[in-house]
Every structure is written in structure tokens, then in C-alpha cells.
């Protein structure tokens, strides 16, 4: 894996993280990388029940 170069690194895709990314992209402030980890899997359609990964 090669290093990523960006102007802004946003960690977390919660409501605040997405709002920050949206603001930066609308202002064309530079390149943005958004990093988030989902530690559980979704079952069925989006918004369905969450399964325990264990």
C-alpha cells in the first residue's frame, strides 16, 4: 500500500465528519480523504438489522 497525499484527512464518517467533508468540497479547498471503519456487518437491505460480527 502506498502513502496517500491529501490536503485534509477526516477521520470518521459520522454527521460531523460528513459535514466537514461537504464544506471542504463545496469550497474546493483541496483534496480530501475520508477514513472510517465499520466493525459490524449490515444484514439485508440498508437500514436492516445489524449482525454481531463474532
PQR file of N, CA, C, O and H, with PARSE charges and radii, in Angstrom:
ATOM      1  N   UNK A   1       0.835  -1.171   0.000 -0.4000 1.5000
ATOM      2  CA  UNK A   1       0.000   0.000   0.000 -0.0000 2.0000
ATOM      3  C   UNK A   1       0.891   1.249   0.000  0.5500 1.7000
ATOM      4  O   UNK A   1       1.836   1.350   0.782 -0.5500 1.4000
ATOM      5  N   UNK A   2       0.582   2.170  -0.866 -0.4000 1.5000
ATOM      6  CA  UNK A   2       1.360   3.398  -0.961 -0.0000 2.0000
ATOM      7  C   UNK A   2       0.744   4.494  -0.102  0.5500 1.7000
ATOM      8  O   UNK A   2      -0.461   4.475   0.148 -0.5500 1.4000
ATOM      9  H   UNK A   2      -0.186   2.088  -1.501  0.4000 1.0000
ATOM     10  N   UNK A   3       1.553   5.450   0.353 -0.4000 1.5000
ATOM     11  CA  UNK A   3       1.020   6.555   1.155 -0.0000 2.0000
ATOM     12  C   UNK A   3       0.048   7.412   0.348  0.5500 1.7000
ATOM     13  O   UNK A   3       0.186   7.552  -0.868 -0.5500 1.4000
ATOM     14  H   UNK A   3       2.532   5.466   0.150  0.4000 1.0000
ATOM     15  N   UNK A   4      -0.921   7.975   1.033 -0.4000 1.5000
ATOM     16  CA  UNK A   4      -1.867   8.893   0.400 -0.0000 2.0000
ATOM     17  C   UNK A   4      -1.445  10.325   0.691  0.5500 1.7000
ATOM     18  O   UNK A   4      -1.069  10.651   1.817 -0.5500 1.4000
ATOM     19  H   UNK A   4      -1.033   7.862   2.020  0.4000 1.0000
ATOM     20  N   UNK A   5      -1.506  11.165  -0.307 -0.4000 1.5000
ATOM     21  CA  UNK A   5      -1.244  12.589  -0.125 -0.0000 2.0000
ATOM     22  C   UNK A   5      -2.563  13.338  -0.246  0.5500 1.7000
ATOM     23  O   UNK A   5      -3.306  13.154  -1.209 -0.5500 1.4000
ATOM     24  H   UNK A   5      -1.811  10.900  -1.222  0.4000 1.0000
ATOM     25  N   UNK A   6      -2.849  14.189   0.747 -0.4000 1.5000
ATOM     26  CA  UNK A   6      -4.078  14.958   0.706 -0.0000 2.0000
ATOM     27  C   UNK A   6      -3.878  16.263   1.469  0.5500 1.7000
ATOM     28  O   UNK A   6      -2.939  16.403   2.254 -0.5500 1.4000
ATOM     29  H   UNK A   6      -2.246  14.338   1.530  0.4000 1.0000
ATOM     30  N   UNK A   7      -4.767  17.206   1.228 -0.4000 1.5000
ATOM     31  CA  UNK A   7      -4.740  18.467   1.962 -0.0000 2.0000
ATOM     32  C   UNK A   7      -5.459  18.320   3.305  0.5500 1.7000
ATOM     33  O   UNK A   7      -5.059  18.933   4.295 -0.5500 1.4000
ATOM     34  H   UNK A   7      -5.530  17.092   0.591  0.4000 1.0000
ATOM     35  N   UNK A   8      -6.521  17.507   3.338 -0.4000 1.5000
ATOM     36  CA  UNK A   8      -7.305  17.307   4.554 -0.0000 2.0000
ATOM     37  C   UNK A   8      -7.586  15.827   4.748  0.5500 1.7000
ATOM     38  O   UNK A   8      -7.985  15.132   3.813 -0.5500 1.4000
ATOM     39  H   UNK A   8      -6.846  17.010   2.534  0.4000 1.0000
ATOM     40  N   UNK A   9      -7.373  15.350   5.970 -0.4000 1.5000
ATOM     41  CA  UNK A   9      -7.702  13.981   6.341 -0.0000 2.0000
ATOM     42  C   UNK A   9      -8.802  14.052   7.393  0.5500 1.7000
ATOM     43  O   UNK A   9      -8.604  14.618   8.468 -0.5500 1.4000
ATOM     44  H   UNK A   9      -7.049  15.915   6.729  0.4000 1.0000
ATOM     45  N   UNK A  10      -9.956  13.480   7.085 -0.4000 1.5000
ATOM     46  CA  UNK A  10     -11.093  13.478   8.003 -0.0000 2.0000
ATOM     47  C   UNK A  10     -11.281  12.047   8.481  0.5500 1.7000
ATOM     48  O   UNK A  10     -11.464  11.132   7.679 -0.5500 1.4000
ATOM     49  H   UNK A  10     -10.117  13.020   6.211  0.4000 1.0000
ATOM     50  N   UNK A  11     -11.233  11.864   9.796 -0.4000 1.5000
ATOM     51  CA  UNK A  11     -11.381  10.533  10.379 -0.0000 2.0000
ATOM     52  C   UNK A  11     -12.770  10.434  10.987  0.5500 1.7000
ATOM     53  O   UNK A  11     -13.114  11.180  11.904 -0.5500 1.4000
ATOM     54  H   UNK A  11     -11.084  12.607  10.448  0.4000 1.0000
ATOM     55  N   UNK A  12     -13.567   9.502  10.466 -0.4000 1.5000
ATOM     56  CA  UNK A  12     -14.916   9.283  10.967 -0.0000 2.0000
ATOM     57  C   UNK A  12     -15.958   9.831  10.012  0.5500 1.7000
ATOM     58  O   UNK A  12     -15.918  11.002   9.636 -0.5500 1.4000
ATOM     59  H   UNK A  12     -13.288   8.896   9.722  0.4000 1.0000
ATOM     60  N   UNK A  13     -16.897   8.971   9.622 -0.4000 1.5000
ATOM     61  CA  UNK A  13     -17.933   9.366   8.672 -0.0000 2.0000
ATOM     62  C   UNK A  13     -19.265   9.577   9.365  0.5500 1.7000
ATOM     63  O   UNK A  13     -20.322   9.292   8.802 -0.5500 1.4000
ATOM     64  H   UNK A  13     -16.930   8.020   9.927  0.4000 1.0000
ATOM     65  N   UNK A  14     -19.209  10.079  10.591 -0.4000 1.5000
ATOM     66  CA  UNK A  14     -20.435  10.460  11.285 -0.0000 2.0000
ATOM     67  C   UNK A  14     -20.964  11.762  10.702  0.5500 1.7000
ATOM     68  O   UNK A  14     -20.448  12.256   9.700 -0.5500 1.4000
ATOM     69  H   UNK A  14     -18.350  10.311  11.049  0.4000 1.0000
ATOM     70  N   UNK A  15     -21.981  12.308  11.323 -0.4000 1.5000
ATOM     71  CA  UNK A  15     -22.602  13.516  10.781 -0.0000 2.0000
ATOM     72  C   UNK A  15     -21.626  14.686  10.748  0.5500 1.7000
ATOM     73  O   UNK A  15     -21.635  15.464   9.793 -0.5500 1.4000
ATOM     74  H   UNK A  15     -22.401  11.906  12.137  0.4000 1.0000
ATOM     75  N   UNK A  16     -20.790  14.826  11.762 -0.4000 1.5000
ATOM     76  CA  UNK A  16     -19.824  15.929  11.776 -0.0000 2.0000
ATOM     77  C   UNK A  16     -18.761  15.749  10.698  0.5500 1.7000
ATOM     78  O   UNK A  16     -18.434  16.696   9.983 -0.5500 1.4000
ATOM     79  H   UNK A  16     -20.782  14.195  12.537  0.4000 1.0000
ATOM     80  N   UNK A  17     -18.217  14.531  10.578 -0.4000 1.5000
ATOM     81  CA  UNK A  17     -17.208  14.267   9.562 -0.0000 2.0000
ATOM     82  C   UNK A  17     -17.723  14.517   8.163  0.5500 1.7000
ATOM     83  O   UNK A  17     -17.024  15.104   7.336 -0.5500 1.4000
ATOM     84  H   UNK A  17     -18.482  13.762  11.159  0.4000 1.0000
ATOM     85  N   UNK A  18     -18.944  14.076   7.888 -0.4000 1.5000
ATOM     86  CA  UNK A  18     -19.518  14.283   6.559 -0.0000 2.0000
ATOM     87  C   UNK A  18     -19.801  15.752   6.304  0.5500 1.7000
ATOM     88  O   UNK A  18     -19.655  16.222   5.176 -0.5500 1.4000
ATOM     89  H   UNK A  18     -19.511  13.599   8.559  0.4000 1.0000
ATOM     90  N   UNK A  19     -20.206  16.486   7.337 -0.4000 1.5000
ATOM     91  CA  UNK A  19     -20.447  17.923   7.180 -0.0000 2.0000
ATOM     92  C   UNK A  19     -19.143  18.655   6.861  0.5500 1.7000
ATOM     93  O   UNK A  19     -19.125  19.559   6.026 -0.5500 1.4000
ATOM     94  H   UNK A  19     -20.326  16.105   8.253  0.4000 1.0000
ATOM     95  N   UNK A  20     -18.056  18.266   7.525 -0.4000 1.5000
ATOM     96  CA  UNK A  20     -16.757  18.884   7.253 -0.0000 2.0000
ATOM     97  C   UNK A  20     -16.330  18.596   5.817  0.5500 1.7000
ATOM     98  O   UNK A  20     -15.895  19.500   5.103 -0.5500 1.4000
ATOM     99  H   UNK A  20     -18.071  17.531   8.204  0.4000 1.0000
ATOM    100  N   UNK A  21     -16.453  17.350   5.396 -0.4000 1.5000
ATOM    101  CA  UNK A  21     -16.074  16.982   4.026 -0.0000 2.0000
ATOM    102  C   UNK A  21     -16.934  17.746   3.020  0.5500 1.7000
ATOM    103  O   UNK A  21     -16.417  18.259   2.028 -0.5500 1.4000
ATOM    104  H   UNK A  21     -16.807  16.616   5.975  0.4000 1.0000
ATOM    105  N   UNK A  22     -18.226  17.822   3.267 -0.4000 1.5000
ATOM    106  CA  UNK A  22     -19.127  18.555   2.373 -0.0000 2.0000
ATOM    107  C   UNK A  22     -18.699  20.018   2.259  0.5500 1.7000
ATOM    108  O   UNK A  22     -18.652  20.579   1.165 -0.5500 1.4000
ATOM    109  H   UNK A  22     -18.645  17.405   4.073  0.4000 1.0000
ATOM    110  N   UNK A  23     -18.391  20.618   3.391 -0.4000 1.5000
ATOM    111  CA  UNK A  23     -17.953  22.021   3.399 -0.0000 2.0000
ATOM    112  C   UNK A  23     -16.666  22.199   2.598  0.5500 1.7000
ATOM    113  O   UNK A  23     -16.564  23.122   1.790 -0.5500 1.4000
ATOM    114  H   UNK A  23     -18.429  20.162   4.280  0.4000 1.0000
ATOM    115  N   UNK A  24     -15.689  21.330   2.813 -0.4000 1.5000
ATOM    116  CA  UNK A  24     -14.418  21.434   2.099 -0.0000 2.0000
ATOM    117  C   UNK A  24     -14.594  21.242   0.595  0.5500 1.7000
ATOM    118  O   UNK A  24     -13.988  21.959  -0.201 -0.5500 1.4000
ATOM    119  H   UNK A  24     -15.772  20.581   3.470  0.4000 1.0000
ATOM    120  N   UNK A  25     -15.422  20.275   0.209 -0.4000 1.5000
ATOM    121  CA  UNK A  25     -15.624  20.022  -1.217 -0.0000 2.0000
ATOM    122  C   UNK A  25     -16.367  21.167  -1.892  0.5500 1.7000
ATOM    123  O   UNK A  25     -16.056  21.523  -3.029 -0.5500 1.4000
ATOM    124  H   UNK A  25     -15.914  19.692   0.856  0.4000 1.0000
ATOM    125  N   UNK A  26     -17.344  21.743  -1.204 -0.4000 1.5000
ATOM    126  CA  UNK A  26     -18.084  22.873  -1.785 -0.0000 2.0000
ATOM    127  C   UNK A  26     -17.190  24.093  -1.965  0.5500 1.7000
ATOM    128  O   UNK A  26     -17.373  24.857  -2.913 -0.5500 1.4000
ATOM    129  H   UNK A  26     -17.597  21.453  -0.281  0.4000 1.0000
ATOM    130  N   UNK A  27     -16.217  24.287  -1.061 -0.4000 1.5000
ATOM    131  CA  UNK A  27     -15.296  25.420  -1.168 -0.0000 2.0000
ATOM    132  C   UNK A  27     -14.129  25.119  -2.088  0.5500 1.7000
ATOM    133  O   UNK A  27     -13.309  25.996  -2.360 -0.5500 1.4000
ATOM    134  H   UNK A  27     -16.069  23.667  -0.291  0.4000 1.0000
ATOM    135  N   UNK A  28     -14.046  23.879  -2.573 -0.4000 1.5000
ATOM    136  CA  UNK A  28     -12.918  23.439  -3.408 -0.0000 2.0000
ATOM    137  C   UNK A  28     -11.608  23.787  -2.720  0.5500 1.7000
ATOM    138  O   UNK A  28     -10.706  24.375  -3.318 -0.5500 1.4000
ATOM    139  H   UNK A  28     -14.712  23.166  -2.352  0.4000 1.0000
ATOM    140  N   UNK A  29     -11.522  23.402  -1.422 -0.4000 1.5000
ATOM    141  CA  UNK A  29     -10.389  23.756  -0.573 -0.0000 2.0000
ATOM    142  C   UNK A  29      -9.169  22.875  -0.805  0.5500 1.7000
ATOM    143  O   UNK A  29      -8.108  23.153  -0.247 -0.5500 1.4000
ATOM    144  H   UNK A  29     -12.254  22.924  -0.937  0.4000 1.0000
ATOM    145  N   UNK A  30      -9.282  21.845  -1.595 -0.4000 1.5000
ATOM    146  CA  UNK A  30      -8.170  20.938  -1.846 -0.0000 2.0000
ATOM    147  C   UNK A  30      -8.656  19.508  -1.820  0.5500 1.7000
ATOM    148  O   UNK A  30      -9.858  19.245  -1.848 -0.5500 1.4000
ATOM    149  H   UNK A  30     -10.144  21.620  -2.049  0.4000 1.0000
ATOM    150  N   UNK A  31      -7.714  18.586  -1.766 -0.4000 1.5000
ATOM    151  CA  UNK A  31      -8.080  17.173  -1.765 -0.0000 2.0000
ATOM    152  C   UNK A  31      -8.436  16.716  -0.356  0.5500 1.7000
ATOM    153  O   UNK A  31      -7.844  17.156   0.629 -0.5500 1.4000
ATOM    154  H   UNK A  31      -6.737  18.800  -1.743  0.4000 1.0000
ATOM    155  N   UNK A  32      -9.416  15.825  -0.287 -0.4000 1.5000
ATOM    156  CA  UNK A  32      -9.922  15.338   0.994 -0.0000 2.0000
ATOM    157  C   UNK A  32      -9.937  13.816   0.974  0.5500 1.7000
ATOM    158  O   UNK A  32     -10.372  13.204  -0.002 -0.5500 1.4000
ATOM    159  H   UNK A  32      -9.897  15.467  -1.087  0.4000 1.0000
ATOM    160  N   UNK A  33      -9.459  13.211   2.053 -0.4000 1.5000
ATOM    161  CA  UNK A  33      -9.565  11.764   2.242 -0.0000 2.0000
ATOM    162  C   UNK A  33     -10.412  11.543   3.486  0.5500 1.7000
ATOM    163  O   UNK A  33     -10.122  12.097   4.546 -0.5500 1.4000
ATOM    164  H   UNK A  33      -9.105  13.708   2.845  0.4000 1.0000
ATOM    165  N   UNK A  34     -11.458  10.733   3.359 -0.4000 1.5000
ATOM    166  CA  UNK A  34     -12.346  10.394   4.468 -0.0000 2.0000
ATOM    167  C   UNK A  34     -12.088   8.946   4.856  0.5500 1.7000
ATOM    168  O   UNK A  34     -12.170   8.052   4.014 -0.5500 1.4000
ATOM    169  H   UNK A  34     -11.694  10.282   2.498  0.4000 1.0000
ATOM    170  N   UNK A  35     -11.774   8.710   6.134 -0.4000 1.5000
ATOM    171  CA  UNK A  35     -11.457   7.370   6.623 -0.0000 2.0000
ATOM    172  C   UNK A  35     -12.476   6.992   7.684  0.5500 1.7000
ATOM    173  O   UNK A  35     -12.749   7.771   8.596 -0.5500 1.4000
ATOM    174  H   UNK A  35     -11.708   9.437   6.818  0.4000 1.0000
ATOM    175  N   UNK A  36     -13.034   5.800   7.564 -0.4000 1.5000
ATOM    176  CA  UNK A  36     -13.999   5.315   8.542 -0.0000 2.0000
ATOM    177  C   UNK A  36     -13.928   3.790   8.556  0.5500 1.7000
ATOM    178  O   UNK A  36     -13.562   3.168   7.559 -0.5500 1.4000
ATOM    179  H   UNK A  36     -12.811   5.167   6.823  0.4000 1.0000
ATOM    180  N   UNK A  37     -14.277   3.201   9.680 -0.4000 1.5000
ATOM    181  CA  UNK A  37     -14.288   1.739   9.793 -0.0000 2.0000
ATOM    182  C   UNK A  37     -15.634   1.288  10.343  0.5500 1.7000
ATOM    183  O   UNK A  37     -16.088   1.774  11.379 -0.5500 1.4000
ATOM    184  H   UNK A  37     -14.574   3.707  10.491  0.4000 1.0000
ATOM    185  N   UNK A  38     -16.256   0.372   9.654 -0.4000 1.5000
ATOM    186  CA  UNK A  38     -17.500  -0.237  10.124 -0.0000 2.0000
ATOM    187  C   UNK A  38     -17.136  -1.609  10.650  0.5500 1.7000
ATOM    188  O   UNK A  38     -16.746  -2.495   9.891 -0.5500 1.4000
ATOM    189  H   UNK A  38     -15.887  -0.023   8.812  0.4000 1.0000
ATOM    190  N   UNK A  39     -17.268  -1.778  11.951 -0.4000 1.5000
ATOM    191  CA  UNK A  39     -16.827  -3.019  12.573 -0.0000 2.0000
ATOM    192  C   UNK A  39     -17.926  -4.076  12.655  0.5500 1.7000
ATOM    193  O   UNK A  39     -17.693  -5.174  13.161 -0.5500 1.4000
ATOM    194  H   UNK A  39     -17.585  -1.058  12.569  0.4000 1.0000
ATOM    195  N   UNK A  40     -19.105  -3.757  12.168 -0.4000 1.5000
ATOM    196  CA  UNK A  40     -20.189  -4.740  12.136 -0.0000 2.0000
ATOM    197  C   UNK A  40     -20.743  -4.787  10.718  0.5500 1.7000
ATOM    198  O   UNK A  40     -20.611  -3.826   9.959 -0.5500 1.4000
ATOM    199  H   UNK A  40     -19.295  -2.865  11.757  0.4000 1.0000
ATOM    200  N   UNK A  41     -21.351  -5.885  10.372 -0.4000 1.5000
ATOM    201  CA  UNK A  41     -21.884  -6.032   9.022 -0.0000 2.0000
ATOM    202  C   UNK A  41     -23.379  -5.770   9.014  0.5500 1.7000
ATOM    203  O   UNK A  41     -24.076  -6.041   9.991 -0.5500 1.4000
ATOM    204  H   UNK A  41     -21.458  -6.666  10.988  0.4000 1.0000
ATOM    205  N   UNK A  42     -23.862  -5.238   7.896 -0.4000 1.5000
ATOM    206  CA  UNK A  42     -25.287  -4.997   7.742 -0.0000 2.0000
ATOM    207  C   UNK A  42     -25.954  -6.246   7.186  0.5500 1.7000
ATOM    208  O   UNK A  42     -25.416  -6.905   6.296 -0.5500 1.4000
ATOM    209  H   UNK A  42     -23.296  -5.018   7.102  0.4000 1.0000
ATOM    210  N   UNK A  43     -27.115  -6.563   7.712 -0.4000 1.5000
ATOM    211  CA  UNK A  43     -27.881  -7.707   7.221 -0.0000 2.0000
ATOM    212  C   UNK A  43     -29.020  -7.194   6.354  0.5500 1.7000
ATOM    213  O   UNK A  43     -29.688  -6.225   6.716 -0.5500 1.4000
ATOM    214  H   UNK A  43     -27.551  -6.028   8.435  0.4000 1.0000
ATOM    215  N   UNK A  44     -29.242  -7.820   5.239 -0.4000 1.5000
ATOM    216  CA  UNK A  44     -30.356  -7.457   4.382 -0.0000 2.0000
ATOM    217  C   UNK A  44     -30.160  -6.106   3.726  0.5500 1.7000
ATOM    218  O   UNK A  44     -29.036  -5.702   3.430 -0.5500 1.4000
ATOM    219  H   UNK A  44     -28.700  -8.607   4.945  0.4000 1.0000
ATOM    220  N   UNK A  45     -31.276  -5.405   3.499 -0.4000 1.5000
ATOM    221  CA  UNK A  45     -31.230  -4.101   2.852 -0.0000 2.0000
ATOM    222  C   UNK A  45     -30.616  -3.067   3.786  0.5500 1.7000
ATOM    223  O   UNK A  45     -30.528  -3.277   4.996 -0.5500 1.4000
ATOM    224  H   UNK A  45     -32.189  -5.733   3.739  0.4000 1.0000
ATOM    225  N   UNK A  46     -30.201  -1.971   3.219 -0.4000 1.5000
ATOM    226  CA  UNK A  46     -29.633  -0.883   4.023 -0.0000 2.0000
ATOM    227  C   UNK A  46     -30.666  -0.448   5.044  0.5500 1.7000
ATOM    228  O   UNK A  46     -31.843  -0.281   4.726 -0.5500 1.4000
ATOM    229  H   UNK A  46     -30.272  -1.800   2.237  0.4000 1.0000
ATOM    230  N   UNK A  47     -30.213  -0.266   6.273 -0.4000 1.5000
ATOM    231  CA  UNK A  47     -31.133   0.090   7.337 -0.0000 2.0000
ATOM    232  C   UNK A  47     -31.740  -1.129   8.018  0.5500 1.7000
ATOM    233  O   UNK A  47     -32.596  -1.000   8.893 -0.5500 1.4000
ATOM    234  H   UNK A  47     -29.256  -0.401   6.532  0.4000 1.0000
ATOM    235  N   UNK A  48     -31.292  -2.313   7.609 -0.4000 1.5000
ATOM    236  CA  UNK A  48     -31.802  -3.542   8.222 -0.0000 2.0000
ATOM    237  C   UNK A  48     -31.163  -3.801   9.574  0.5500 1.7000
ATOM    238  O   UNK A  48     -30.534  -2.914  10.152 -0.5500 1.4000
ATOM    239  H   UNK A  48     -30.597  -2.418   6.897  0.4000 1.0000
ATOM    240  N   UNK A  49     -31.320  -4.981  10.062 -0.4000 1.5000
ATOM    241  CA  UNK A  49     -30.750  -5.353  11.357 -0.0000 2.0000
ATOM    242  C   UNK A  49     -29.245  -5.530  11.250  0.5500 1.7000
ATOM    243  O   UNK A  49     -28.728  -5.913  10.200 -0.5500 1.4000
ATOM    244  H   UNK A  49     -31.831  -5.701   9.593  0.4000 1.0000
ATOM    245  N   UNK A  50     -28.550  -5.249  12.338 -0.4000 1.5000
ATOM    246  CA  UNK A  50     -27.108  -5.428  12.385 -0.0000 2.0000
ATOM    247  C   UNK A  50     -26.776  -6.759  13.000  0.5500 1.7000
ATOM    248  O   UNK A  50     -27.364  -7.144  14.010 -0.5500 1.4000
ATOM    249  H   UNK A  50     -28.970  -4.938  13.190  0.4000 1.0000
ATOM    250  N   UNK A  51     -25.840  -7.467  12.404 -0.4000 1.5000
ATOM    251  CA  UNK A  51     -25.411  -8.757  12.921 -0.0000 2.0000
ATOM    252  C   UNK A  51     -24.198  -8.591  13.808  0.5500 1.7000
ATOM    253  O   UNK A  51     -23.377  -7.704  13.574 -0.5500 1.4000
ATOM    254  H   UNK A  51     -25.363  -7.153  11.583  0.4000 1.0000
ATOM    255  N   UNK A  52     -24.073  -9.422  14.818 -0.4000 1.5000
ATOM    256  CA  UNK A  52     -22.881  -9.434  15.659 -0.0000 2.0000
ATOM    257  C   UNK A  52     -21.764 -10.098  14.872  0.5500 1.7000
ATOM    258  O   UNK A  52     -21.942 -11.222  14.404 -0.5500 1.4000
ATOM    259  H   UNK A  52     -24.740 -10.141  15.008  0.4000 1.0000
ATOM    260  N   UNK A  53     -20.587  -9.426  14.703 -0.4000 1.5000
ATOM    261  CA  UNK A  53     -19.526  -9.994  13.883 -0.0000 2.0000
ATOM    262  C   UNK A  53     -18.870 -11.237  14.477  0.5500 1.7000
ATOM    263  O   UNK A  53     -18.122 -11.923  13.780 -0.5500 1.4000
ATOM    264  H   UNK A  53     -20.442  -8.512  15.083  0.4000 1.0000
ATOM    265  N   UNK A  54     -19.130 -11.541  15.740 -0.4000 1.5000
ATOM    266  CA  UNK A  54     -18.485 -12.689  16.386 -0.0000 2.0000
ATOM    267  C   UNK A  54     -19.040 -13.998  15.932  0.5500 1.7000
ATOM    268  O   UNK A  54     -18.594 -15.050  16.390 -0.5500 1.4000
ATOM    269  H   UNK A  54     -19.737 -10.984  16.306  0.4000 1.0000
TER
END
